[in-house]
Amino acid sequence: MEALYKLESVAMQNGAFSHSLDMRFPDSLRPYLMRCAVYAISYYITTGRAYSNWESAFAKANPEKLLAYVVSRGSGSDTEYIHRVTAYLRRYCGLRQQED
């Protein structure tokens, strides 16, 4: 998926996949949180957990703004990252509730 590739590219540009990340230094926290968020989103999409409307909204999202939104709320579990992304997609990308 192109949107996922763009998200990973933004994270890479911010040093999220750098081998020199060291959590003893505060400067490494933001890139590390980006990496965690990208892994959570990638897993959510590639394992088929994301529904089609979610993926469509995700494709419309600005990857830089999406990562900034998710990371600004601090660390969390994979589920928390997905909830944050979903909240962003609802607010800025027109995602509606999933139809049951």
Summary of the structure (lengths in Angstrom):
residues: 100
radius of gyration: 13.3
end to end distance: 24.9
largest distance: 45.2
contacts: 266
relative contact order: 0.17
helix: 66%
strand: 0%
